[in-house]
Amino acid sequence: MLYIERNVMSFEKKNTWIYGLTAVLSAAAYFAIAGSQIPTTPVTQIDYIVPMIAAIAGSIVLSILAIIAVSIAAPSEADKRDERDRLVNRRGDQVGLYVMSVLAIVPLGLAFAEAEHFWIANSLYLAFVVTAVVSSLVKITTYRRGF
Amino acid sequence: MVRPTRVTNDIRRLRFEHTEMTQAELADKVGVTRQTIIAIEQGRYSPTLEMAFQIALAFGVPLEHVFQYPDKE
């Protein structure tokens, strides 16, 4: 019947999935590389800076490419957002801000304790990743359950 | 699933009565995404007053013909 249509994801919801997944994938790749060296190499000698920058840049590039692919696949829906999308985004970002505020205590504490830069940088990066994942999950759940 | 809003609506019926208007057509008239119209129809999203008026205008009916709110707890 014409008046009930298939419920496909909105452009913004697809973006939310892309943002969350690319954050997880890039972080998993980074921690697999840097983390695997911890048991065998002193942390002062682990080259984590280049892999971390590569993971962050890779995540941004990957998400841009995915958004371009999604836009090409459904050009009529591309870049469409409305009040519901803005409210969902606001809710997710708000929770993300709370999570980041709490998690930022860890690198701050490590800096106060004069821990190695490796641990401070990695705990901060992990905080960003967790924030991105939680924020994305809140948005996806809000889209699904409604409000 | 528990409905997150107590606001109910007759959008689906009104679309049917208006030459079987599709969700996409209504979304275009109101200037929102089709998924938002679906969410409103399913009671998963309670629109702002402004969007509610725009939906009523799209059907050419008063607001209360589109949206209802139960008067009992």
Backbone of each chain as ProteinMPNN parsed JSONL, in Angstrom:
{"seq_chain_A": "MLYIERNVMSFEKKNTWIYGLTAVLSAAAYFAIAGSQIPTTPVTQIDYIVPMIAAIAGSIVLSILAIIAVSIAAPSEADKRDERDRLVNRRGDQVGLYVMSVLAIVPLGLAFAEAEHFWIANSLYLAFVVTAVVSSLVKITTYRRGF", "coords_chain_A": {"N_chain_A": [[0.826, -1.2, 0.0], [0.416, 2.26, -0.698], [0.587, 4.327, 1.242], [2.079, 3.638, 3.467], [5.392, 3.508, 4.099], [8.697, 2.091, 3.65], [10.875, 2.101, 6.414], [13.676, 3.654, 6.267], [17.019, 4.507, 7.315], [17.638, 7.853, 8.453], [19.63, 10.496, 6.999], [21.185, 11.775, 8.957], [21.155, 9.869, 10.997], [22.57, 7.825, 9.831], [25.02, 9.13, 9.616], [25.642, 9.3, 12.316], [26.056, 6.619, 12.99], [28.292, 6.162, 11.362], [30.169, 7.927, 12.474], [30.488, 6.853, 15.079], [31.332, 4.199, 14.523], [33.7, 4.56, 12.983], [35.297, 5.776, 14.874], [35.599, 3.704, 16.724], [36.818, 1.698, 15.135], [39.256, 2.919, 14.281], [40.457, 3.426, 16.751], [40.681, 0.832, 17.731], [42.517, -0.247, 15.94], [44.707, 1.394, 16.494], [45.21, 0.877, 19.28], [45.792, -1.793, 19.133], [48.221, -1.732, 17.833], [49.9, 0.033, 19.399], [49.367, -0.833, 22.014], [50.15, -3.502, 21.974], [52.822, -3.4, 22.244], [53.409, -2.815, 24.83], [53.907, -4.959, 26.782], [56.485, -5.763, 26.101], [58.18, -3.62, 25.61], [59.694, -0.731, 27.068], [57.57, 1.966, 28.086], [58.515, 4.51, 27.497], [59.908, 4.186, 25.233], [58.179, 3.466, 23.284], [56.854, 4.156, 20.148], [54.341, 6.04, 19.922], [53.167, 8.343, 19.043], [53.033, 8.937, 16.222], [51.443, 6.713, 15.252], [49.081, 7.336, 16.737], [48.301, 9.877, 15.786], [47.908, 9.131, 13.169], [45.772, 7.378, 13.497], [43.754, 9.112, 14.41], [43.599, 10.949, 12.269], [43.026, 9.108, 10.271], [40.537, 8.202, 11.079], [38.995, 10.506, 10.717], [39.249, 10.918, 7.936], [38.21, 8.499, 6.979], [35.545, 8.662, 7.905], [34.658, 10.884, 6.474], [34.845, 9.908, 3.848], [33.004, 7.811, 4.011], [30.64, 9.233, 4.513], [30.443, 10.649, 2.127], [30.04, 8.49, 0.414], [27.577, 7.55, 1.351], [26.001, 9.764, 0.757], [26.125, 9.751, -2.017], [24.868, 7.359, -2.527], [22.241, 7.84, -1.702], [21.184, 10.478, -2.842], [18.991, 12.254, -2.609], [18.377, 12.342, 0.072], [20.572, 13.375, 1.205], [22.377, 15.433, 3.437], [20.089, 16.323, 4.69], [18.446, 17.598, 7.445], [16.453, 17.959, 10.381], [14.35, 19.424, 12.988], [14.091, 17.297, 14.789], [16.406, 15.769, 14.348], [18.282, 17.651, 15.192], [17.635, 17.875, 17.909], [18.129, 15.269, 18.795], [20.875, 15.117, 18.294], [21.775, 17.113, 20.038], [21.11, 16.014, 22.509], [22.732, 13.694, 22.541], [25.283, 14.856, 22.364], [25.32, 16.29, 24.711], [25.321, 14.283, 26.71], [27.724, 13.15, 25.978], [29.459, 15.215, 26.665], [29.269, 15.193, 29.464], [30.4, 12.667, 29.956], [32.989, 12.996, 28.931], [33.896, 14.993, 30.624], [34.091, 13.657, 33.051], [35.864, 11.552, 32.439], [38.131, 12.985, 31.794], [39.392, 13.434, 34.124], [41.166, 11.392, 34.58], [43.575, 11.584, 32.798], [44.346, 14.043, 33.807], [44.878, 13.505, 36.485], [46.981, 11.719, 36.115], [48.864, 13.449, 35.027], [49.266, 15.154, 37.195], [50.468, 13.321, 38.849], [52.812, 13.065, 37.638], [53.176, 11.143, 35.624], [54.324, 9.019, 32.896], [54.44, 10.528, 29.633], [53.29, 8.938, 27.711], [51.203, 7.515, 28.998], [49.52, 9.587, 29.769], [48.791, 10.779, 27.302], [47.606, 8.586, 26.048], [45.478, 7.916, 27.76], [43.97, 10.176, 27.493], [43.315, 10.082, 24.784], [41.853, 7.718, 24.772], [39.724, 8.56, 26.321], [38.508, 10.384, 24.584], [37.679, 8.62, 22.592], [35.898, 6.902, 23.958], [33.998, 8.797, 24.678], [33.06, 9.537, 22.112], [31.901, 7.118, 21.319], [29.932, 6.637, 23.313], [28.354, 8.924, 23.007], [27.443, 8.53, 20.38], [26.0, 6.156, 20.738], [23.967, 7.0, 22.476], [22.624, 8.773, 20.786], [21.756, 7.037, 18.722], [20.124, 5.275, 20.16], [18.223, 7.105, 21.048], [17.098, 7.915, 18.632], [15.894, 5.501, 17.96], [14.17, 4.759, 20.143], [12.754, 7.043, 20.612], [11.448, 10.207, 21.85]], "CA_chain_A": [[0.0, 0.0, 0.0], [1.231, 3.452, -0.929], [0.75, 5.327, 2.295], [3.033, 3.22, 4.495], [6.632, 3.26, 3.384], [9.783, 1.446, 4.368], [11.561, 3.034, 7.292], [15.128, 3.608, 6.139], [17.677, 5.453, 8.218], [17.824, 9.22, 7.96], [21.029, 10.848, 6.714], [21.843, 12.088, 10.222], [21.348, 8.638, 11.755], [23.688, 7.144, 9.165], [26.229, 9.851, 10.035], [25.921, 8.932, 13.703], [26.665, 5.279, 12.923], [29.629, 6.31, 10.757], [31.02, 8.596, 13.466], [30.768, 5.893, 16.148], [32.086, 3.046, 14.016], [35.066, 4.943, 12.595], [36.031, 6.026, 16.13], [35.934, 2.395, 17.299], [37.758, 0.995, 14.251], [40.578, 3.548, 14.309], [41.011, 3.221, 18.085], [41.049, -0.588, 17.838], [43.765, -0.419, 15.176], [45.783, 2.063, 17.231], [45.551, 0.185, 20.533], [46.402, -3.073, 18.759], [49.626, -1.457, 17.494], [50.626, 0.605, 20.542], [49.159, -1.66, 23.206], [50.854, -4.783, 21.871], [54.249, -3.203, 22.579], [53.563, -2.537, 26.27], [54.551, -6.022, 27.562], [57.887, -6.045, 25.726], [58.977, -2.396, 25.425], [59.395, 0.337, 28.047], [56.651, 2.925, 27.453], [59.259, 5.695, 27.011], [60.478, 3.866, 23.91], [57.111, 3.124, 22.324], [56.513, 5.263, 19.242], [52.867, 6.067, 19.881], [52.652, 9.623, 18.523], [52.669, 8.821, 14.799], [50.227, 5.88, 15.117], [47.89, 8.0, 17.287], [47.897, 10.906, 14.819], [47.395, 8.398, 11.995], [44.443, 6.843, 13.856], [42.804, 10.238, 14.465], [43.422, 11.431, 10.889], [42.366, 8.023, 9.533], [39.133, 8.194, 11.489], [38.342, 11.661, 10.062], [39.205, 10.653, 6.48], [37.286, 7.374, 6.758], [34.166, 9.112, 8.098], [34.316, 11.767, 5.339], [34.62, 9.038, 2.684], [31.749, 7.078, 4.227], [29.526, 10.182, 4.35], [30.339, 10.9, 0.676], [29.44, 7.28, -0.179], [26.16, 7.546, 1.755], [25.351, 10.848, 0.008], [26.005, 9.322, -3.418], [23.89, 6.263, -2.56], [20.881, 8.404, -1.563], [21.391, 11.935, -2.96], [17.83, 13.062, -2.211], [18.344, 12.452, 1.538], [21.856, 13.91, 1.664], [22.437, 16.705, 4.15], [18.782, 16.734, 5.207], [18.277, 17.457, 8.889], [15.34, 18.779, 10.862], [14.371, 19.707, 14.437], [14.295, 16.041, 15.523], [17.843, 15.47, 14.25], [19.028, 18.612, 16.027], [17.392, 17.528, 19.312], [18.857, 14.014, 19.056], [22.296, 15.479, 18.347], [22.012, 17.881, 21.258], [21.047, 15.076, 23.633], [23.941, 12.859, 22.489], [26.461, 15.685, 22.657], [25.245, 16.65, 26.135], [25.8, 13.124, 27.465], [29.148, 13.051, 25.645], [30.176, 16.234, 27.444], [29.367, 14.68, 30.843], [31.344, 11.536, 29.958], [34.339, 13.547, 28.73], [34.268, 15.752, 31.83], [34.479, 12.69, 34.089], [37.045, 10.805, 31.997], [39.293, 13.889, 31.734], [40.046, 13.394, 35.441], [42.254, 10.394, 34.543], [44.844, 12.183, 32.346], [44.695, 15.141, 34.711], [45.491, 12.849, 37.644], [48.282, 11.177, 35.682], [49.773, 14.593, 34.872], [49.609, 15.575, 38.556], [51.354, 12.294, 39.415], [54.007, 13.09, 36.784], [53.289, 9.867, 34.91], [54.919, 9.141, 31.548], [53.575, 11.163, 28.624], [52.577, 7.85, 27.027], [49.951, 7.204, 29.703], [48.652, 10.784, 29.745], [48.254, 10.914, 25.941], [46.72, 7.459, 25.73], [44.237, 7.991, 28.538], [43.186, 11.263, 26.896], [42.78, 9.566, 23.516], [40.797, 6.743, 25.113], [38.565, 9.344, 26.786], [37.847, 10.904, 23.383], [37.041, 7.498, 21.889], [34.741, 6.486, 24.764], [33.005, 9.865, 24.524], [32.455, 9.418, 20.77], [31.064, 5.904, 21.282], [28.761, 6.853, 24.177], [27.531, 9.941, 22.362], [26.783, 7.889, 19.229], [25.006, 5.195, 21.239], [22.823, 7.772, 22.994], [21.879, 9.289, 19.631], [21.096, 5.919, 18.019], [19.045, 4.819, 21.035], [17.178, 8.136, 21.056], [16.408, 7.794, 17.344], [15.114, 4.255, 17.946], [13.109, 4.74, 21.165], [11.964, 8.267, 20.573], [11.465, 11.066, 23.034]], "C_chain_A": [[0.87, 1.265, 0.0], [1.538, 4.262, 0.327], [1.557, 4.865, 3.505], [4.326, 2.813, 3.775], [7.685, 2.627, 4.279], [10.549, 2.495, 5.188], [13.07, 2.876, 7.15], [15.732, 4.673, 7.046], [17.767, 6.839, 7.603], [19.324, 9.458, 7.761], [21.801, 11.08, 8.017], [22.098, 10.829, 11.049], [22.492, 7.821, 11.151], [25.007, 7.798, 9.581], [26.642, 9.47, 11.453], [26.592, 7.559, 13.762], [28.103, 5.375, 12.408], [30.608, 6.885, 11.779], [31.44, 7.608, 14.566], [31.655, 4.748, 15.68], [33.516, 3.41, 13.632], [35.917, 5.232, 13.836], [36.491, 4.702, 16.728], [37.001, 1.698, 16.453], [39.169, 1.591, 14.336], [41.242, 3.338, 15.668], [41.466, 1.771, 18.261], [42.369, -0.843, 17.121], [44.932, 0.194, 15.945], [46.193, 1.277, 18.48], [46.147, -1.201, 20.263], [47.891, -2.873, 18.473], [50.411, -1.002, 18.736], [50.55, -0.301, 21.772], [49.955, -2.954, 23.172], [52.328, -4.649, 22.247], [54.491, -3.058, 24.082], [54.274, -3.676, 27.029], [56.051, -6.172, 27.293], [58.783, -4.81, 25.675], [58.653, -1.39, 26.523], [58.568, 1.437, 27.368], [57.36, 4.171, 26.911], [59.815, 5.46, 25.603], [59.412, 3.49, 22.864], [56.803, 4.347, 21.468], [54.995, 5.28, 19.061], [52.312, 7.301, 19.179], [52.184, 9.504, 17.073], [51.449, 7.908, 14.62], [48.956, 6.564, 15.641], [47.383, 9.076, 16.326], [47.291, 10.244, 13.582], [45.984, 7.868, 12.267], [43.391, 7.958, 13.853], [42.517, 10.753, 13.05], [42.666, 10.389, 10.063], [40.88, 7.987, 9.821], [38.365, 9.323, 10.784], [38.173, 11.39, 8.567], [38.18, 9.568, 6.167], [35.827, 7.83, 6.889], [33.724, 10.035, 6.967], [34.001, 10.919, 4.11], [33.287, 8.294, 2.805], [30.534, 7.989, 4.032], [29.333, 10.517, 2.86], [29.647, 9.708, 0.005], [27.942, 7.216, 0.116], [25.38, 8.607, 0.972], [25.137, 10.448, -1.444], [24.917, 8.238, -3.54], [22.443, 6.769, -2.47], [20.962, 9.921, -1.633], [20.219, 12.781, -2.493], [17.766, 13.269, -0.691], [19.571, 13.189, 2.083], [21.705, 15.283, 2.299], [21.088, 17.212, 4.636], [18.759, 16.543, 6.717], [17.151, 18.388, 9.325], [15.421, 18.916, 12.374], [14.627, 18.447, 15.258], [15.778, 15.65, 15.505], [18.645, 16.375, 15.177], [18.847, 18.284, 17.505], [18.136, 16.251, 19.695], [20.344, 14.309, 19.198], [22.642, 16.184, 19.65], [22.046, 16.949, 22.471], [22.308, 14.217, 23.702], [25.18, 13.635, 22.875], [26.508, 16.074, 24.134], [25.772, 15.501, 27.002], [27.299, 12.946, 27.232], [29.983, 14.028, 26.462], [30.339, 15.788, 28.896], [30.43, 13.593, 30.923], [32.774, 12.061, 29.85], [34.812, 14.273, 29.979], [34.753, 14.811, 32.929], [35.783, 11.992, 33.697], [38.304, 11.673, 31.948], [40.049, 13.923, 33.064], [41.264, 12.461, 35.404], [43.562, 11.0, 34.012], [45.319, 13.332, 33.232], [45.432, 14.577, 35.935], [46.868, 12.307, 37.305], [49.316, 12.294, 35.53], [50.226, 15.099, 36.239], [50.629, 14.62, 39.173], [52.668, 12.187, 38.63], [54.265, 11.735, 36.135], [53.938, 10.106, 33.546], [53.916, 9.778, 30.582], [52.715, 10.128, 27.903], [51.218, 7.604, 27.68], [48.983, 8.379, 29.67], [47.981, 10.905, 28.373], [47.252, 9.802, 25.635], [45.419, 7.493, 26.509], [43.333, 9.1, 27.982], [42.542, 10.796, 25.583], [41.629, 8.588, 23.778], [39.525, 7.462, 25.579], [37.781, 9.902, 25.599], [37.065, 9.796, 22.673], [35.77, 7.061, 22.639], [33.622, 7.522, 24.639], [32.286, 9.762, 23.184], [31.496, 8.237, 20.708], [29.785, 6.114, 22.104], [27.803, 7.845, 23.524], [26.765, 9.343, 21.178], [25.693, 6.924, 19.688], [23.757, 5.899, 21.768], [21.969, 8.273, 21.837], [21.101, 8.175, 18.934], [19.911, 5.4, 18.841], [17.893, 5.815, 21.044], [16.395, 8.099, 19.743], [15.437, 6.605, 17.376], [13.923, 4.318, 18.906], [12.196, 5.947, 21.104], [12.063, 9.05, 21.864], [10.362, 12.103, 22.94]], "O_chain_A": [[1.927, 1.308, 0.63], [2.628, 4.82, 0.458], [1.707, 5.616, 4.469], [4.338, 1.896, 2.954], [7.57, 2.633, 5.504], [10.825, 3.602, 4.725], [13.677, 2.053, 7.837], [15.057, 5.605, 7.483], [17.948, 6.988, 6.394], [20.164, 8.724, 8.282], [22.939, 10.631, 8.156], [23.123, 10.721, 11.723], [23.279, 7.206, 11.871], [25.988, 7.11, 9.862], [27.827, 9.334, 11.755], [27.567, 7.361, 14.487], [29.012, 4.748, 12.952], [31.727, 6.394, 11.929], [32.614, 7.543, 14.932], [32.612, 4.373, 16.359], [34.445, 2.657, 13.921], [37.118, 4.963, 13.844], [37.628, 4.581, 17.184], [37.974, 1.169, 16.99], [40.152, 0.859, 14.45], [42.447, 3.1, 15.739], [42.506, 1.51, 18.865], [43.232, -1.562, 17.625], [46.006, -0.399, 16.041], [47.379, 1.041, 18.709], [46.917, -1.717, 21.073], [48.719, -3.717, 18.815], [51.446, -1.575, 19.074], [51.54, -0.504, 22.475], [50.387, -3.451, 24.212], [53.0, -5.64, 22.531], [55.624, -3.163, 24.551], [55.157, -3.4, 27.842], [56.796, -6.647, 28.149], [60.008, -4.933, 25.694], [57.488, -1.206, 26.877], [58.83, 1.798, 26.221], [56.871, 4.811, 25.981], [60.147, 6.402, 24.883], [59.731, 3.23, 21.704], [56.527, 5.43, 21.985], [54.448, 4.627, 18.172], [51.151, 7.324, 18.769], [51.076, 9.92, 16.736], [50.511, 8.277, 13.913], [47.88, 6.399, 15.066], [46.181, 9.176, 16.08], [46.305, 10.722, 13.022], [45.116, 7.901, 11.394], [42.279, 7.773, 13.357], [41.365, 10.968, 12.675], [41.791, 10.725, 9.266], [40.064, 7.77, 8.925], [37.243, 9.128, 10.317], [37.1, 11.604, 8.004], [37.391, 9.687, 5.229], [34.976, 7.438, 6.091], [32.571, 9.99, 6.539], [33.018, 11.169, 3.412], [32.542, 8.165, 1.833], [29.526, 7.575, 3.461], [28.202, 10.651, 2.392], [28.785, 9.883, -0.857], [27.14, 6.874, -0.753], [24.238, 8.377, 0.573], [24.105, 10.761, -2.037], [24.159, 8.202, -4.509], [21.538, 6.201, -3.081], [20.827, 10.593, -0.611], [20.416, 13.905, -2.031], [17.179, 14.242, -0.217], [19.614, 13.576, 3.251], [21.016, 16.164, 1.784], [20.948, 18.392, 4.959], [19.023, 15.447, 7.211], [16.923, 19.445, 8.735], [16.434, 18.567, 12.979], [15.292, 18.5, 16.293], [16.332, 15.25, 16.529], [19.567, 15.926, 15.859], [19.796, 18.398, 18.28], [18.705, 16.159, 20.783], [20.997, 13.809, 20.115], [23.659, 15.898, 20.281], [22.902, 17.081, 23.346], [22.885, 14.03, 24.774], [26.028, 13.142, 23.619], [27.58, 16.175, 24.732], [26.569, 15.719, 27.914], [28.05, 12.635, 28.156], [31.087, 13.699, 26.897], [31.4, 15.972, 29.494], [31.259, 13.587, 31.833], [33.661, 11.627, 30.585], [35.982, 14.184, 30.353], [35.703, 15.121, 33.649], [36.693, 11.856, 34.515], [39.417, 11.158, 32.05], [41.191, 14.378, 33.13], [42.258, 12.693, 36.091], [44.575, 10.94, 34.709], [46.517, 13.565, 33.389], [46.463, 15.101, 36.357], [47.804, 12.417, 38.097], [50.489, 12.117, 35.859], [51.396, 15.429, 36.436], [51.525, 15.032, 39.91], [53.515, 11.341, 38.916], [55.393, 11.245, 36.097], [54.08, 11.246, 33.103], [52.706, 9.587, 30.705], [51.573, 10.397, 27.532], [50.204, 7.498, 26.991], [47.771, 8.191, 29.559], [46.77, 11.107, 28.28], [46.197, 10.038, 25.046], [44.368, 7.138, 25.977], [42.107, 8.986, 27.994], [41.375, 11.082, 25.314], [40.593, 8.619, 23.114], [38.409, 7.039, 25.279], [36.55, 9.898, 25.601], [35.941, 10.006, 22.216], [34.713, 6.876, 22.037], [32.45, 7.17, 24.512], [31.063, 9.882, 23.116], [30.416, 8.332, 20.124], [28.687, 5.803, 21.641], [26.592, 7.627, 23.496], [25.58, 9.619, 20.997], [24.607, 6.876, 19.111], [22.634, 5.451, 21.537], [20.741, 8.21, 21.891], [19.93, 8.346, 18.596], [18.841, 5.121, 18.301], [16.727, 5.422, 21.047], [15.172, 8.235, 19.743], [14.312, 6.693, 16.885], [12.802, 3.974, 18.533], [11.028, 5.888, 21.489], [12.679, 8.614, 22.836], [10.209, 12.925, 23.843]]}, "seq_chain_B": "MVRPTRVTNDIRRLRFEHTEMTQAELADKVGVTRQTIIAIEQGRYSPTLEMAFQIALAFGVPLEHVFQYPDKE", "coords_chain_B": {"N_chain_B": [[6.756, -1.791, 23.19], [7.222, 1.07, 25.249], [5.417, 4.012, 24.819], [6.977, 7.085, 24.285], [5.636, 9.468, 24.455], [2.505, 11.066, 25.322], [0.976, 12.178, 23.514], [-1.229, 11.715, 20.869], [-1.955, 10.945, 17.407], [-3.571, 11.537, 14.203], [-2.366, 11.287, 11.774], [-1.766, 9.308, 9.89], [-4.302, 8.42, 9.036], [-5.293, 10.842, 8.032], [-3.496, 11.297, 5.954], [-4.218, 9.243, 4.274], [-6.795, 9.976, 3.647], [-6.275, 12.241, 2.22], [-5.841, 11.979, -0.711], [-4.253, 9.654, -0.544], [-1.736, 10.487, 0.397], [1.769, 10.277, 0.477], [4.262, 9.431, 2.993], [6.633, 10.656, 2.378], [5.806, 12.756, 0.724], [4.319, 14.308, 2.522], [6.361, 14.925, 4.296], [7.983, 16.521, 2.669], [6.25, 18.679, 2.252], [6.111, 19.726, 4.819], [8.709, 20.173, 5.382], [10.559, 18.491, 6.623], [12.414, 15.466, 7.516], [11.595, 12.258, 6.088], [11.754, 10.246, 7.928], [11.215, 11.5, 10.302], [8.493, 12.086, 10.084], [7.559, 9.461, 10.105], [8.364, 8.708, 12.689], [6.752, 10.417, 14.216], [4.176, 9.542, 13.503], [4.264, 6.997, 14.589], [4.29, 7.582, 17.237], [6.708, 8.017, 18.465], [7.944, 10.371, 18.558], [7.345, 13.603, 19.67], [6.283, 16.367, 18.082], [7.488, 19.81, 17.785], [5.514, 22.695, 18.659], [5.375, 24.396, 16.495], [6.01, 22.736, 14.284], [3.883, 20.991, 14.496], [1.723, 22.663, 13.872], [2.409, 23.194, 11.228], [2.051, 20.684, 10.074], [-0.688, 20.34, 10.415], [-1.533, 22.453, 8.804], [-0.676, 21.502, 6.336], [-2.557, 19.577, 5.838], [-4.771, 21.12, 5.87], [-6.454, 21.417, 8.067], [-7.732, 22.036, 11.464], [-5.479, 22.162, 14.308], [-6.222, 20.379, 16.398], [-7.492, 18.381, 15.056], [-5.538, 16.86, 14.102], [-3.675, 16.267, 16.145], [-4.001, 14.822, 19.382], [-4.58, 14.897, 22.933], [-4.75, 12.957, 25.835], [-7.291, 13.561, 28.282], [-7.382, 12.413, 30.739], [-5.62, 10.98, 33.549]], "CA_chain_B": [[7.573, -0.614, 23.523], [6.486, 2.135, 25.915], [5.426, 5.23, 24.004], [7.599, 8.159, 25.058], [4.78, 10.655, 24.533], [1.07, 10.77, 25.446], [0.305, 12.818, 22.375], [-1.584, 10.789, 19.785], [-2.239, 11.694, 16.181], [-4.319, 10.883, 13.116], [-1.667, 11.634, 10.525], [-1.887, 8.219, 8.907], [-5.662, 8.482, 8.467], [-5.4, 12.073, 7.246], [-2.751, 11.103, 4.696], [-5.028, 8.355, 3.43], [-7.939, 10.756, 3.172], [-5.792, 13.272, 1.294], [-5.345, 11.3, -1.939], [-3.212, 8.696, -0.177], [-0.461, 11.212, 0.443], [2.839, 9.447, 1.051], [5.017, 10.055, 4.088], [7.644, 11.517, 1.738], [5.129, 13.98, 0.262], [4.025, 15.121, 3.702], [7.656, 15.423, 4.799], [8.395, 17.634, 1.789], [5.37, 19.831, 2.511], [6.404, 20.285, 6.142], [10.126, 20.531, 5.404], [11.298, 17.624, 7.555], [12.776, 14.201, 6.885], [10.516, 11.261, 6.095], [11.885, 9.468, 9.171], [10.556, 12.254, 11.38], [7.055, 11.837, 9.926], [7.345, 8.074, 10.561], [8.494, 8.709, 14.152], [5.561, 11.08, 14.778], [3.032, 8.631, 13.302], [4.397, 5.852, 15.502], [4.278, 8.073, 18.619], [8.067, 8.01, 19.015], [8.438, 11.741, 18.632], [6.33, 14.624, 19.827], [6.866, 17.515, 17.385], [7.329, 21.133, 18.389], [4.217, 23.301, 18.325], [5.488, 24.966, 15.149], [5.897, 21.651, 13.299], [2.513, 20.468, 14.596], [0.884, 23.571, 13.076], [2.746, 23.009, 9.808], [1.422, 19.432, 9.631], [-2.122, 20.631, 10.307], [-1.692, 23.311, 7.608], [-0.491, 20.659, 5.144], [-3.831, 18.885, 5.62], [-5.837, 22.12, 5.839], [-7.39, 21.166, 9.175], [-7.239, 22.598, 12.737], [-4.461, 21.363, 15.005], [-6.795, 19.294, 17.203], [-7.911, 17.292, 14.175], [-4.339, 16.051, 13.818], [-3.069, 15.805, 17.401], [-4.874, 14.754, 20.552], [-3.912, 14.622, 24.205], [-5.777, 12.423, 26.733], [-7.574, 14.472, 29.392], [-7.361, 11.666, 32.011], [-4.302, 10.433, 33.917]], "C_chain_B": [[6.701, 0.457, 24.187], [6.577, 3.399, 25.063], [6.014, 6.371, 24.831], [6.747, 9.416, 25.166], [3.319, 10.223, 24.658], [0.275, 11.409, 24.318], [0.007, 11.754, 21.323], [-1.899, 11.614, 18.535], [-2.958, 10.835, 15.149], [-3.66, 11.123, 11.767], [-1.863, 10.552, 9.457], [-3.254, 8.249, 8.214], [-5.802, 9.709, 7.562], [-4.649, 11.959, 5.914], [-3.591, 10.269, 3.726], [-6.198, 9.119, 2.815], [-7.538, 11.862, 2.189], [-5.064, 12.593, 0.127], [-4.161, 10.373, -1.672], [-1.816, 9.333, -0.231], [0.611, 10.321, 1.078], [3.528, 10.198, 2.19], [6.053, 11.022, 3.52], [7.016, 12.832, 1.269], [4.811, 14.899, 1.433], [5.309, 15.736, 4.255], [8.127, 16.616, 3.973], [7.564, 18.883, 2.053], [5.755, 20.535, 3.81], [7.867, 20.74, 6.24], [10.911, 19.767, 6.443], [11.68, 16.341, 6.818], [11.596, 13.221, 6.994], [10.543, 10.453, 7.405], [11.218, 10.183, 10.348], [9.036, 12.078, 11.296], [6.715, 10.435, 10.43], [7.369, 8.03, 12.096], [7.268, 9.351, 14.812], [4.359, 10.15, 14.664], [3.059, 7.481, 14.303], [4.418, 6.277, 16.976], [5.638, 8.033, 19.276], [8.66, 9.41, 19.099], [7.261, 12.707, 18.708], [6.869, 15.91, 19.201], [6.712, 18.809, 18.168], [5.966, 21.682, 17.942], [4.235, 23.832, 16.89], [5.331, 23.87, 14.079], [4.487, 21.064, 13.308], [1.558, 21.334, 13.771], [1.146, 23.391, 11.582], [2.1, 21.742, 9.246], [-0.084, 19.65, 9.444], [-2.405, 21.477, 9.063], [-1.573, 22.488, 6.327], [-1.78, 19.903, 4.806], [-5.01, 19.866, 5.529], [-6.89, 21.893, 6.906], [-6.86, 21.819, 10.453], [-6.305, 21.608, 13.447], [-5.055, 20.141, 15.721], [-7.369, 18.156, 16.354], [-6.742, 16.356, 13.869], [-3.796, 15.434, 15.107], [-4.091, 15.836, 18.536], [-4.026, 14.477, 21.797], [-4.976, 14.133, 25.185], [-6.007, 13.344, 27.928], [-7.609, 13.76, 30.732], [-5.96, 11.135, 32.251], [-4.203, 8.969, 33.557]], "O_chain_B": [[5.583, 0.718, 23.744], [7.66, 3.805, 24.641], [5.586, 6.595, 25.963], [7.104, 10.339, 25.899], [2.933, 9.16, 24.171], [-0.932, 11.207, 24.189], [0.889, 10.988, 20.936], [-2.085, 12.829, 18.609], [-2.957, 9.605, 15.208], [-4.334, 11.156, 10.737], [-2.095, 10.848, 8.285], [-3.357, 8.125, 6.994], [-6.359, 9.624, 6.467], [-5.106, 12.458, 4.886], [-3.662, 10.554, 2.53], [-6.543, 8.942, 1.646], [-8.367, 12.353, 1.424], [-3.839, 12.641, 0.017], [-3.207, 10.308, -2.448], [-0.876, 8.795, -0.816], [0.367, 9.688, 2.105], [3.4, 11.414, 2.332], [6.319, 12.073, 4.103], [7.622, 13.895, 1.401], [5.004, 16.112, 1.354], [5.342, 16.908, 4.631], [8.615, 17.605, 4.521], [8.086, 19.997, 2.078], [5.732, 21.762, 3.9], [8.214, 21.58, 7.07], [11.817, 20.31, 7.074], [11.324, 16.147, 5.656], [10.733, 13.344, 7.864], [9.504, 10.036, 7.916], [10.721, 9.542, 11.274], [8.37, 11.936, 12.322], [5.702, 10.242, 11.102], [6.515, 7.404, 12.722], [6.803, 8.879, 15.849], [3.606, 9.989, 15.625], [2.02, 7.047, 14.8], [4.549, 5.433, 17.862], [5.735, 8.015, 20.503], [9.746, 9.604, 19.645], [6.318, 12.635, 17.92], [7.816, 16.494, 19.728], [5.909, 18.896, 19.096], [5.362, 21.198, 16.985], [3.245, 23.732, 16.166], [4.613, 24.052, 13.096], [3.957, 20.686, 12.263], [0.695, 20.817, 13.062], [0.22, 23.43, 10.773], [1.657, 21.717, 8.098], [-0.674, 19.208, 8.458], [-3.389, 21.25, 8.358], [-2.28, 22.741, 5.351], [-2.059, 19.625, 3.64], [-6.116, 19.477, 5.154], [-8.074, 22.144, 6.685], [-5.672, 22.128, 10.535], [-6.345, 20.4, 13.213], [-4.506, 19.04, 15.675], [-7.695, 17.091, 16.879], [-6.93, 15.219, 13.437], [-3.496, 14.241, 15.16], [-4.919, 16.741, 18.635], [-2.933, 13.914, 21.728], [-5.995, 14.799, 25.365], [-5.054, 13.851, 28.521], [-7.835, 14.396, 31.762], [-5.206, 10.872, 31.314], [-3.169, 8.344, 33.793]]}, "name": "protein", "num_of_chains": 2, "seq": "MLYIERNVMSFEKKNTWIYGLTAVLSAAAYFAIAGSQIPTTPVTQIDYIVPMIAAIAGSIVLSILAIIAVSIAAPSEADKRDERDRLVNRRGDQVGLYVMSVLAIVPLGLAFAEAEHFWIANSLYLAFVVTAVVSSLVKITTYRRGFMVRPTRVTNDIRRLRFEHTEMTQAELADKVGVTRQTIIAIEQGRYSPTLEMAFQIALAFGVPLEHVFQYPDKE"}
